[in-house]
Amino acid sequence: MTSFQTLDDLGDVRGRRILVRVDYNLPIKDGKVGDATRIDRSLPTLTALKKRGARIILLSHLGRPKGTPNPAFSLRQILPVLETRIGKVTFAPDCIGDAAHEAVSTLKDGDILLLENLRFHTGEEANDPGFAKALAASGDIFVNDAFSAAHRAHASTVGVAEILPAFAGRAMEAELTALSKALDHPARPVMAFVGGAKISTKLDLLDNLTSKVDILVIGGAMANTFLAAQGIPVGASLCEHDLGTARAILKAAAEKSCEILLPHDVVVAQEFKAGAPDRNIPIGQVGQADMILDIGAASVEAITDRLASVKTVVWNGPLGAFEIPPFDRGTSAVAQAVAKATKANGLISVAGGGDTVAALNHAGVGDDFTYISTAGGAFLEWLEGKDLPGVIALTANIP
């Protein structure tokens, strides 16, 4: 893991203008914020800086306005929710130029200012040096607290960090610490869970994990392709036609001494709908009209038995079609077993990805893992072993 400066290295910030890159790209419907988890994750950083008398200027994007101001993507919409968490926050109708400078000039020690959507300017996603310089003009110090945007080489994640002294906020620090413990310097054995529909979308992930972990559990529709690659009928299940890729992954895993766990039994139905009649059967008994929609009870037991000897778990993707009962049982049972081991045995458990977070919350264990990442693409790219520009940039201008 790349070394970086944190808030503990900031020194006296009273009266200093601190640009804080947060990720307030929140779901908004009819002007109302849905899930405010990302606001909550930013509060430790904002609270710490506010107590120390910093003048806090928040930078964020929202949606994809394609470089054009659009009220539907205005960050003004999140102000009511943000203020319920942190107190009074002022707002500037632009993130650069006179409007931003005037708003910044009125700040007093401990005040917080939210600037308008960064993506109202094309220079943000282009990492335009001029736009980065214009953003940096509003601050003395840069704090990046948006790991979920760290896989993008944008002006607010990379450009500003190359101009101002750069530090990681508390959320960024927590994320990088958790991820380092999970794969960079893990307690072994390490078990990884990978689910999802297609192998083709997670080739880099599977390739990297076979080199990093001791046990790789493959679930979801992706497991069907691996079963088919071994000559096991999967009926009408979702399955990729290119079985060569699955065979190559199985061969590579064997060469790297990475054990791959596939389902021993599965839950099948002939309709994909809530309450559809289902059967728990061995993998060799899947009929032509059957769809595999979940792992079976014996597979759950096999996985949970292995958890007793595992020290670290990394999870990305559900093990079945958890959105529709009764096909949520396998994912929920395994998630609850991981949560129990985390609490009782000190298992390090790290999970991330949109479907993963939803599945763990559905299982009632969203707060019981060691760490659950709110990042989507950044978490996946980290699992793939890729360098994240926003993280690398934190080392570019260490004071």
Order of alpha helices (4+ residues) and beta strands (2+ residues): beta-beta-beta-alpha-beta-alpha-beta-alpha-beta-alpha-alpha-beta-beta-alpha-beta-alpha-beta-alpha-alpha-beta-beta-beta-beta-alpha-beta-alpha-beta-alpha-beta-alpha-alpha
